[in-house]
Amino acid sequence: MTNRSITSANSRLSIILQSNGVATDLAVTDTVLSAFADIVGVPLVLEGWAADQAFSTAAVTSAEVVQGVDGQKHAGWVPSLVTLSGNVMPDTDTAANLGRIFQAQRMMRETFIVTGTLIVPALARSYSLNKGTLTQNVPIPAHNRVQAAQTFQIVFESAEEAPY
């Protein structure tokens, strides 16, 4: 058995936003959207993770299985999306940037294309996260004894594993 670790603390996730067509004029100085030009095309390293669950992905479905009235099973491969959910502390640049991304999407009435790279040194793996969309963000942190982590969600077309 290979010696590995299950440490999460040294994993790194970064994303890059790309135009989905409409966002091409973000750098024009006379538009309201120019205030968001610094977050497009620039790697954003996500940090300030919550301690209990920094991020996770949902299970993906790779097949559809049905049974006919005659009792025979039929199965076929189906494509599936990869949903990444994350929790970041509200006092981080990551929380602020996610809020800015959602604000820009609301103003444009359009989405960004999100690509990402997840590096997991403990398992000697990396993941290429492809063609994603930021779909959820908690805009105001819960005010508990201290402010709680803010949840976000990115849905990717695929997550391809590679050695690290």
N, C-alpha and C positions, 0 to 999 in steps of 0.2 A: 504494500500500500504506500502510495506517495504521501509524503508529509505535506499537508496543506493546513490552512487556517480558515476560520470562519469569521475573521475580523471584518466588520463593516466600516470601521472608522477611516480606513485608507482608500476606500472606493471614491472615484471621481466621476462626476457627470457634467458634461458641457453640451450646450446646444448652440446652434446657429440659426438665425431667422433669415429666410429669403423671401423675396417678393412673390406674391401669387398673381402677379400681373398688375394689379391696381397700385401696389405699393412702390412702384418704380420712381415716383416723383417725391419721395420722402426728403431727399436732399435739397430740393428747391427751397430757397430761403424765404420766399414769400407765402408759403403754405403753413397752415396750422400744424400739419404733420411733420414739418421739418424738425420739430422738437424731439421726434422719435428716431431720427436718422442714425444716432449713435448706437442703437441696439440692433440694427439690421446689418447682416453680413459680418458681424463681429462675434467671435466665440464668447459666450457667456458661461463662465464656470459657476455652476450652481453650488452654493454652500450655505452654511447656517442651518443644517438639517436638524430636525427634531430628534431627540435621543431614542425614543421608543420605537418609532418606525420612520426612518428617513424616507425611503421610497420602496415601492413594490410594483410588480406587474400582476395583472390578472391572468388566470389560466386561459389558454387559447384553445379553440376547438378546431380540430383538423379534419373531422369527418362528420357527415350527416348520416345517421342510421335510422332506418324506418323498418317497420314490419308490416307486410301486407295482410289482408284478411285471411289468406291461406296459411299464415304462420311463417312464411319465409322472410328472412332478414335481407335487406338490401342496404348497401353502404357506398358512399362516394366521398372523395376528398372535397373539401370546401376551403376557400381562402378565409383567413381570419385576421383581424386587427390585433395589435398589441397595445394594451392600455397601461400606461405607466402613471401611477399616482404617487405624489410626493408631499412631504410635510416640511415646511421651512419656518424658522422662527421669524416673527414679524419685524424684528429690528435689523434684518439683514438686507444687503443690496439685492439679493435674489428675490425676496418678497417685493421690494420696491420695483425691480425690473419686470417681474411678472405682472404687477399691477399696471405698469406702463404699457406692456404688450397688450393687455386686455383693453386698455383705454384706446390705444391706437387702432385695434381691430374694430372697436365700437365706432370710432370716428370715421374710419374708412368704410365701414360695413363690408368688410372683407377679412380674410384670414391670412396669416403668414404660413409659409411652409417651414417646418421645424425639422432639422436634422440633428442628431445627437451622437455622442460617443460616451459610452459607459466603460470605465476601466475598473476592474476588480482584481487588484494585485494579490489578495489573499488566495484566490482561486486560479491565478495566472490566466485570466480570461479578459477579453474585451468584447463589447457589443457595439455594432453599428446600428443606430436607430434611424430609420429611413422614412421620409415623406410624412411627417407628423403634423398634427394640428393641436394647438392649445385649446382645450375644450371647456375646462372648468378652472375657476380660481375663487377662493374665498376672499372677498374684498376687504372685510373688516375682521380682525382677529377676535376670537371669543375673549371676553374680559373675565377671566377667572381670578384666582388669587394673583397670578401674573398673566399677562397676555399669552394666549395659547398659539401653538403652531398653526400656520395657514396651509390649507390643502390646495393642491393644484392637480390637474390631469392633462396629460398629453396622449393622444391616440396616434400611434404610428402604423404605417402600412406593413412594416416588417422590422424585426430585430435579428440581425445576423451575428452569430457568435464567431469569434476568431481567437486564436492564441494570443497571449500578451507576453 
